[in-house]
Amino acid sequence: MKTKEQKKHPSSETTILSPDEVRFERILVPIDFSGYSKNALAYAISAASRFDSELLLLYVVEPAVYPADLGFGQVTLPNIEHELAQRGKIELEKLVESNIAGRAKARTMVRSGKPFHEIITTAVEENADLIVIATHGHTGVEHFIFGSTTEKVVKRAPCPVLIVRMIEH
């Protein structure tokens, strides 16, 4: 978040910004193509158009690791990762064309790794001012075992995080 002049709150080290000082030049939006992440994208598009921000759409391919026989340990399948990355790139471009074109500046990127780590790394490298992320994604059971990607992002994010939940009726 870019600011002109930040004021310190008198009773703490907390920086207090005035509304005029808040700027979102780059908004990072992790996309897994679920309805949840597309809903988060809608919020990001709205914010980007209001703040004249650039949207950074990020798709993360998790390495495909499968247990192997005969004690060789885990085996990765790089061809599957490459195909998923290529397909992700194509789908991101389609998403930009159908949802964003003309409404905001947008860039797409595909990375490979653990989603929360790649989101945080991208936010740092791209100097993101805001991350807009969905409460849920495609994974279900993983949340109970490892904690959700969103929770990990919130704990480690270098910038504010807007968490968007799917609208329920």
Protein Blocks (a to p, Z undefined) as FASTA:
>chain_A
ZZfbdcddfkbcbdcddfklpccfbccdddehiaklmmmmmmmmmmmmmnopacdddddd
dddddddehhlopaddfklmmmmmmmmmmmmmmmmmmmmgopaccdddddeddfklmmmm
mmmmnopabdcddfbdfbfklmmmnopfklmmmmmocbdcdddddddZZ
